[in-house]
Amino acid sequence: MDLQKVRADFPILSRTVREGKPLVYLDSGATSQHPRQVVEAERAFLEQHNAAVHRGAHQLSEEATDAYESARARIAAFVGALPEQLVFTKNATEGINLVAYAMSNATGFDGAERFVLGPGDEIVVTELEHHANLVPWQELCRRTGATLRWYSITDEGRLDLDSIELSERTKLVAFAHQSNVLGTILPVAELVRRARAVGALVLLDACQSVPHMPVDLTAAGVDFAVFSGHKMLGPTGIGVLYGRTELLEAMPPFLTGGSMIELVRMEGTTYAPPPQRFEAGTPMSSQAIGLAAAVDYLGAIGMDAVYAHEMELAAAAIEGLSAIPGVRIIGPATTEDRGGAVAFVVDGVHAHDVGQVLDDRGVAIRVGHHCAWPLHRRFGVAATARASFAVYNTVDEVAALVEGVKAAREFFKVA
Amino acid sequence: MQLEQMYQEIILDHYRTPHGAGLKDPFDAESMQINPTCGDEITLRVKLDGDTVSEVSHETLGCSISQASASVLTDLVVGRSVAESLRILAAFQEMAQGRGKVEPDEDVLGDGVAFAGVAKYPARVKCALLGWMAFKDAVVRVNDAKEATA
């Protein structure tokens, strides 16, 4: 991988911030930056091929539909799935809500009995989930009377597999592939095995894994997965829900309206097969084209190379930050089963203040609870600082992070 | 350097030795406020003597800005009438939300003028206001309780 060549594809990386400081962007876990190729793909579509997809018989409509479905196929291949197994959503959050609402819509929907939930049934999550993979399940339980249970997290930031036992009443196990805070990679194969043993469905939140490492959803054996475009060099406004074919075919719709129908009469409606069944209304099109361009871009580099590069950065960050007195990494201290998010606390300096000092030096990180409030409570901290990497970051940028954290300690006189 | 503009020495002094820190009994009303974007929390208690704010105490789990702001608030409102304290609050809020364009009145805001630099950082305005929102809420609760017993 030619890092300088990659960086040259991202115009934003050469801008300055806060009175002329070169931007050091270490917040890709929140949202990543776009290479020219993504912006150009969107522009080419909008300037030359734009039309409503799956409608109309004119040439532009054909071109737009082909571009949209080609995007679906390329994104599907990128994650080891079939095109018809991918539903485009507004974002990953909507993908999770789609499954949760499909489950509560299952009562009385022909063929959807296996999705029906009621009192005594269980949904299982983990304590490290992003709010997006927690709150929809809390709400589903509230609507249906089911019970929410969760695996706890060890002091080292690993999943405690012994913390709960699944039961015959467990209907769904939902968990992050990679923690957006700790960086921990969860044991997907073991969790799938345990879920299968009790007949539960599995939903994988792959928002932090698909952009950073090779992921094959079919090989992983999960039933559902979600990821978002803007965390993987693609546009905002698009997310992906993956579902096994037989499940999507049996599942009731979430949003209803145009495009998702088969036959509509005043008395009632039948629905299109998936994925159209789950794409009500005119879909986002340039965003899908942009995301496919992002997938092409990452695929050309190779996800093994992307992962190796990001782990080099994570290792440098863990080593550099751990060497500063009073700095504690929240999450695994080694690169084993780990991704590139590195969260930390600085004794005597609140995360907001760490972030402010870094910002003054041009270094952009995330501070706060990163939409994983229960996880922060678990570790007894209100907030952490988090550096997260993407394919375009450099070891020098990690060094700027480490120097900035040292400067924060000096500024607040805790050094 | 921009950093010193935001973290003026007055703010850092209040942060290191905050006034009113540690919850006190007795009190007339308590309010807990949360900043949902970062998880910071403040619990603030108010005691009134007639119409005068006689004591403010607080426990803050937050950044230097939110802790220093609660400390400055304590200095500014204790000994004032409720109406006066709410006028100071309004002036502080106007400055904090002014994007750095509101010239603060030191006669009204005292050490609070040091937060004018914070107003240039929209992400930190909530931090500066957290304690003040707790104070406002607590005062409303005291008045509600009075009306209920009147």
Interface residues (C-beta under 8 A of the other chain):
Chain A: R18 E19 H350 A351 H352 D353 Q356 V357 D360 V367 G368 H369 W373 H376 A382 A383 F411 F412
Chain B: M1 Q2 L3 M6 Y7 L12 T37 C38 G39 D40 E41 L61 G62 C63 S64 I65 Y121 R124 C127
